[in-house]
Amino acid sequence: MHTVVVGTSGVTASDVLAVARGGARVDLSAEAVAALAASREIVDALAAKPEPVYGVSTGFGALATRHISPELRTQLQRNIVRSHAAGMGPRVEREVVRALMFLRLKTVCSGHTGVRPEVARTMADVLNAGITPVVHEYGSLGCSGDLAPLSHCALALMGEGEAEGPDGVVRPAGELLAEHGIRPVVLREKEGLALLNGTDGMLGMLVMALADLDTLYKSADVTAALSLEALLGTDRVLAPELHAIRPHPGQAASAANMLAVLKGSGLTGHHQDDAPRVQDAYSVRCAPQVAGAGRDTLAHARLVAERELASAVDNPVVLPDGRVESNGNFHGAPVAYVLDFLAIAVADLASIAERRTDRLLDKNRSHGLPPFLADDAGVDSGLMIAQYTQAALVSELKRLAVPASADSIPSSAMQEDHVSMGWSAARKLRTAVDNLTRVVAVELYTATRAVELREGLTPAPATRAVVEALRAAGAAGPGPDRHLAPDLAAADAFVRDGRLVAAVETVTGPLN
């Protein structure tokens, strides 16, 4: 099994995906162990002094003014975990929890947190055992980081609370640790706080969303090309010289993808012969501009994620010169903003896809296709209600595009008086990505049926590859009305697991 080694300088997005989704093992580098030990010596020295140090010998948040005597500090660290494990609502997905735990371990291993090496090793052991603490949907304001979600993870390290075992069964965390020979940790000065103070949940969800959207944007380029082809549109608007004079990288990439899919098509441009159109509709002609802007948004979000993956997010932090300083690096604003930005781009990509679907189904705008692509219009309704479903998804996506990060609600007796709401932004983006997949699947199902109804015209080789693969996946072609939900589910799975892009790339080679 693949092993990810965590050092002192952060991790990569591929590391996160390998651990969260691929079940990769986790190990600590010798450098990380040394850094952990060195920073712990600093914390131990400060703990022995009479002067109060935040997080080491004081309370937390609005209670930071109280100096805690040495005999109460273990109880203090245990209590902060127990009290902050206050989440409610549905369980968060296993991959999100694994990403969250791995990213907290990444910061711990930076040597800036003062956590002992044995605590870090226990975190790795829990991940390697396939034990996933139960984390709930609600409880994080994104400042100081994802407190409640991280607290539920720390609770499991202490052998308390509930967790899911590798068999998928939820049981007491202490039982699962014992079965795998893992000793619960007894937290010392600063360690409870260090396990809770980070943007790890929202960052993990950002990394996974970026991976999903990379495939989805390619998929949307493919379905846009299929719709253009089915509508007998012109591919001349995709010429690289046109996009070179407005040099947005994402726009050029999307246009190139569409042009690659349409290469060799016998359908494009036929409207010029018998039903002249000066221009195609915006939803067809401007597809690269809209998808391209989304791609450039992805690039910006990826840059933010890379910076955060290289960061040590904690408060207070241990500096190389021996100082332990309070800071505000746990604030989730940088991550929250791009999570919201992505949700806006996702909503717009879905919106333009739905407009193409509607055009394919409207006999007044589809240039010769039957109403709703029905076999016997009137007796059959065709794909009328598939578009209703798609429209409902797009409407939901518009609501999900309302930014969470524009909101702030004060907490901790006004000590934490401005929060990021980054966790909420991440949770709604996951729903948005899920729904965008369905929207693209409906356009795919509609466009492939429309292409097949263009009798006497030969689609592009890449289009034929998609149609054949989709039909083999269980989404049937034109014909009388049938139970449509299974076909749409098959199309959804075909997009979701990357088979759409794979089918195209057998003809075109790798897409951008």
Steps between C-alpha positions, in 0.01 A plus 500: 500500500615853420649687798496878545789630709423820691790738552533852635428694181138410429334254265363498146148474368580153366609399851164610639308310232711189551425492874139624492375303201765242427559368850877563479706434810661789686847515649706775665839604367800503730516875446141538623565292812803713581305822448220371724744420777676835471181705516378291793811588697412867456145446624619297799743776596226764480261281697752489785515878528269702727402745222173408321527400134184477289405142421772361725404626844180701440140443407377550145310758299312737726633301799866563413548734797505215752839352590474121538712329766717201390286235667194607299658524156440142388138543602492832311614337175258209541217737581552721196467197274189371676327838514582591142377166362155656475402422141146421397319372195583231243835329488762647270633274226791267577727660239449843654591377847810320373609816316439709811703266723785475250522876458506556876784249516675701227497813720598306812804363314612850403665540838305819573236353732690360799329160478702195611610247236290225660181700442586540132577129471162416653329722243678308223414167664130585510502592131691184411257284697210635295334647810288804413362714783136600477491868401174692462382746236456800729736654754767692310502875439832479320677695774692401706513251221270197492477464877211257553589263213863484610393451861303188410818363341710588805238338722552170318878528554422517872294180467170681545199564280405290199681399184445289194717193469651371176192279465274808486340432839482786753617400846657660810837641400673343801400151385633561150832634629541198728427256217777655292750523784489880515539662843278806557698821541512693827532860390749735662549877486386658174428168327122512523497849354748402226272218384202735456632823350505473121333539164547131428139405431428781256841450335447128456163561337655764274770259382244230420268747325788617282572141396134436420459826311807435289318201351163675492628796301641263240166317500313827450722587202407164349126540551512857367671368186238225462219755535663728242525203266141389558378855432696509171698792638826633368834409649667800337453695827741254663794594281812561713576832331169639628583407858857621472379859476329467840772304676325345797666159546183317604306627200767378257511160672122453482486604135783261417318216675179567311685524170674168569167329572344638180789411270368310198132575570260490210237695691661835576425791273206348312272783600688713249363286216125496558401719795745786526600616847739787528601385848426223746332587829715617789465170687673332205731771369621622841552158656881538509477845656277382787675169562835672454425758768415212732826329415692816588309511828616144565858610435472778757341266755774246438764765576329582831478129585869448425593786731279363776640148453847646566381687811520426870166616637481515878471746788726560677793385287850399602763699308855381429646760734309351793215748518140380532283765340128551457384575146196502274612250236217264587247737341344326202441801274751406226347155460141612553516758222614255234248238615226756440658615175494142372134463590421804284695357205330162543154659496574690180646196323185306588281787386650518150482121466129505584438767235656275235286208615186710475597610149545139389147418620318799349391427140499875426869534583651156441525526119302198399502276805166355620328667798670390823685241291188285532442191288134591432447850639168526680481131571856519634632780721864424422749679722266778612524417870871426488540870432267579792733301727801679357332838549421414863865412556614827342262697719640327807853577382415869477392492865820317594699775325401753768829548684537369853813709554302825471336405828654520844349426838691588818581237761700438820364804681609725211862381516449324166296785357569438131492150355549360149218244464744305283372161615150597385640621168672164456193296589281681248768473232497122541127504430554733206763273343267203546214683328719631217583138418129429458448808285784400267358147488161628380664705225704197400193277484307759299781586258584138420135425421481812283815400308354156435183658361699688233455229243723514194768707672817354651606622844862549601699188593525620860123545511447147371734370770295678767168373365622142486648512849192666650266245343721220628477659847122454500365836378285401201463698178195641317168318509155501659461631855633284779584533867755780468657514846721191450637642174580831670663315790718309253601827332575652840729210594665521157595864563574460871760226469681658207389260226374788284841665488669163457279413201586826326869471572517163323451709184638845581782420736518685835269799534612825661 
